[in-house]
Structure formats: C-alpha cells, structure tokens
Amino acid sequence: MADGNGTFRLAAVADLHCRQDQHGRFRELVKIVNGEAEGLLLAGDLTDHGTIDEAKTLAEAFALLRVPCAAVLGNHDFEGGVVKDVVRILGESSIEVLDGDHAVFDKRVGIAGVKGFAGGFERAMLQAFGEPIIKAFVQEAVNEALKLEAALGQLDTPMKIVMTHYAPIAETCQGEEAEIRPYLGTSRLSAPCEAFGACAVFHGHAHHGKTDGRTPKGIPVYNVAMPLLRKLWDKRFRVFDVWEGGCTPVTPGPELVVTTH
C-alpha cells in the first residue's frame, strides 16, 4: 500500500478474456489486489467474445473488489455487438468503463481512458490518403486520439494516468510478428499523453510484446497484457507506485528478457 510519501499504489492488467464458464477464475486476483493496491486498471479485452454472459461472469468476481476500478474496452469486447450491455453490467459491479472520459482515485489520481485504435507507428503510420475506406480507418485512430485529448483536458489532479487498449508506441509491441504490429496500435495516441504531462500510460493487446517502453518524450509506457505477464513472471497483474511526475513498477522488477514467437 502507499507509504505516506505522496505515492499511490496502482495495480494494472489487460486482456483478461473472461469466458462464460470461468466462474471463480478471477476471484483470487481480486483478493490479492484488495491487499496490495489502492486502485485497479483494466486495460481492455475484459471479455473473450463481448457477450452478456461473459460480462456477468466477470462482474460476479469483481463484485468483491474493495478498491476503485477503471477500465477501457478492447476489440474483443465489441465482438458480440452488445457493448452497451457489457458496460452496464460491469458498471453494476463498480467497474467504471471509460471511453473518452476520466475517473479519479482518492482525489489525487486522474485516469483518462480510451480504447484506442490501430494504424502503425512513427514514420510508418498510415496516412489518410487514397480510398475512402483507408481514410475512414485512419479517421478512427484520429478520433480516438481526440477523445483521449479531451479526457486529459478534463483532469486537474496532481497525478495523470492514461489507459488505452491499443499500444501508443512501437516499443512495447516488439516481440510480436512484424507483419501485425501496425494493427496493435498507433503513435497518434502518444501525442496527447505528452501534451498533458501524463505520469504513465498503460495498455494491453500485444500479448507477445515487451512490458516496458517510453514515449519519444520519456513518459513510461507499460504493456500489462495478462498473457505476457504470465509468460514472463507467472503474474496476473502488475503493481506500480505513481507519484506526481512519475511511475515505478513495484514488482516484478525491470524486464530482463524480450520474448518472441
């Protein structure tokens, strides 16, 4: 828990991919988070196929959570076509789903959240040129970045955190097949983080990526996809100390191995 020096202890995980038949799978996770953290972030792909039954299964476990929880949706959460119902069910279990808005923990930590989108990174970022369908694809990424900018603009907390599902930098996608990396995120998401001085960014989606990276201006970025954390450290979530202007992993320590597949 917090040590009284102005830090906030935050747990974070993504890509739970909860299925209907997994009653009880996340109860132990919730129990440990209750004892180790002051708040929890869930960075997308909360369900496996975006169904009402999957959302109910997850909500059942998280009803036991005693710390504030904010989440964003991931691509899997849209598969069932019942997003509004998924958000409602999770909300009834005190999981606050963000989509271009924000949550505040303990009056100190503001979390701006969006799903994000794909499109590639840096000089290889897809541009809005040519066929209308390409322009529409790029516009979706632009819209998500604008929503993130609006959410950050609403925050006046001393600590500002960004949560997305798609990656805002290429570095945390290293380890994924090169051919799919443009579909795992876009650099368009990193600009608002830097403009508004975020302490850290958390995302998922890149199951085979790298856990730690930084934006071009040095903001720490953490890939907290559960499959990656379990592969590297046999952990289901990661814990961080956040303070005004920074963020440090508590455990596990700095990543030593970059895995590929």
N, C-alpha and C positions, 0 to 999 in steps of 0.2 A: 504494500500500500504506500501512499505518499509519505515522505519522510519529513514533512513540515518545512521544507526549504522552497516552497513555491512550485514544486513539480506536481504533475497529475499522472497517475499510473493508468495506462490505457492498454487494453487487450484488443487484438485485431485478427481477423481471419476472413477469408473469402472462399468461394467455391465449396460450400457445404454439400450441394447437390442432394438435398434431402429427398428420399423416396417415400412413397406411401407406407411401405411395410417396415420402415425403420423406426418404429416406436421405441423410445428409450436410447437411441444411438447417441443423442447429444446431451443426455442428462448429466453425464459425468463432466462434459465440457462446461456446462452451465455451473455445476457445483464448484469446479476449480476456479472459473472466472470470478465467481462470487467471493472467493477467498483471496484472490491475487490482484484484482484490479478494481478501479473506481468507475470505469466505463468500458463499453464494448462497441467495436465497429464490425459490421458485417458487410464486406465489400463485394456483394453480388453473387449471382448463381446460388441463391439460397435454396431453390428447389431444382429438381433434375429436369422436369418437363413442364413446369409452370402450371400445375394443376391445383385445384382447390383442396383435394385430399392431401397432397404433399405439403401445402401451406398449413393445413390443420395439424399434420404430424409434427412439423417444426414448431408451430406455435405452442403445442402441448408441452414440449420440452422447455421452451424459453419462457413459459409462464412462471417458472421457478427462478428466473433471473432477478437478482436484487440490486443490480446496478443499472444505470441508464444505458440504453442501447439505440444506436442509429445504424441504418442500413441503406444501401442502394440496391437496385435490381441489376441483374446481369442478363445476358442474352438468353440463357436457359429459362429464365423466369417469364419470358414473353412467349414461349413455345405453345402453351396451352390456350392462348387468346383470352385469358381471364385475369388480366393484370390488376384491374380494379378490385376484384375479389381477393386476390392474393395479398394486395396491400392492406385491404380492410381486415383480413384475418390476422395478419401479422401485427397490425396496429392494435388489435384487441388483446394481444399478448405483450403489449408495451414495446414492440419493435417499431421505432419511428423510421419509416421509409422516406428517404429524401430524393427529390427529383428537381433540382434547380432551386432548392431551398436549404434551410440550415436547422441544426439542433444545437442546443447549448447544454453542456455538462457542468454542474457545480458553479454556474455563473462565470466561469473562467475559460472554459474550452469551447470554442465555436467550431462546429463541423459543417463544412459546405459539401454537399453531395450531389453527384450526377452519375448516371450510368456511363456516359462517355460513348465513344464510337471508334471505328477503325479509320484507316486512311494512310497509314505509314508515317515515317519519321524523318525529320530534318530535311535534307536536300531531296530525299526520295519520297516526300509527302505528295500524295495525289492532289492534283490541281483541278479546279472546276473549268474544264475545257473540253469541248467536243460534244458528244451525245448528251441529250437531256438526262439520261439515266445516270451518267457519270457525274453530272452537275448536281443531281439530287443526292447522290451518295456523299459527295463532298459537303453539300449543304447540311446534311445530318450531323456531320462532325463539327461544322461551324456552329450549328445551333446548340450542340451540347457544350461547346466551349463558352458560348454566350450565356447559357444558363449557369454555368459554373462561375463566370464573372459576376453575374447578378447575385448569386448566393453569397459569394465572398464579399461583395459590396455591402451586404446587409449586416455583416459581422462587425461588432465593436468590442469583442472580447480580447483579453491580453494574449491568448493563445489561439491561433487559427490553424485548423486541420482541414485537409482536403481528402475526400474519399471518392474514388471512381471504381468502376469495374474494369474498364479498358485501361491499358497502360498509357501514361503520359510521356514516357521516354523509351528509347530503344534498348537501353542498357539492361533493364530488368526482363527483357524478352530474350536475352542471349541464352542459348541452350535449346530454344525452340527451333524447329526446322526453319531455315531461312526463308523458304517459299511462303510460309504462313504469317511471318512477323508483321507485314503491313495490315493484317486483319486483326491483330491483337491490340491495336491502339493507335494513337496519333499524337504528334508533338503539339497539335493545336490545344491540347489540354494543359500543357505545361505553362503557357504564357500567362493565364490568369493567376496561377499559383505564385509565379514570380512577381507579378504586378502588385499583388495584395499582401505579399510577405508571409506566405504560409510557413508554419514551423515544419511541416512534413506532409507527404502525400502517401496514401495507402491505396493499393489496388489489388486485383486478382487476375483471373482469366488466363495468365501464362503459367500453366501447370508445370511446365518443364523449363521455366526461365531461371532467373537469378533473383535472389531475395533483396539485394541492396543496390541502390544506384543513386544518382543525383541529377537534378535538372541542370541545364547549362550554367545557371547562376548559383548552383550549390545547394539547393533545397533537397534534403534527403527524401528518397522515394523507396517505399517498401512494398514488395510483392508478397502478399500474405495468403496466396492460394494454398488451401489446406493440403492438396496432393503434393505440393512442393515442400511444405514444412514437414510433412510426414516422411517424405523420402530422405530429406537431409538430416532431420533431427528426431524423427518419431514424435513430433509435436502436432497438436491440432490447432493451436493458435500461438501467437507471439505477443510478448508483453513489452511495453515501451514506457519510459519516463519522458513526459512532454513538459517543457517549460517555455517561458516567453522567449521566442527566438530560436528554439532548437528542440531536438528529439533524439533520444538514445535508446537502443534496444537494451532491455534488462537481461533477458535470456531467451533463446540461446545467444551466444556471443557473435562476433563478426563472422560472416560466411567464409569458410576456408576452401570450399570446393564448388566449382561450377559444373553442373552435370549436363550431359547431352543425351539425346536418344536418337 
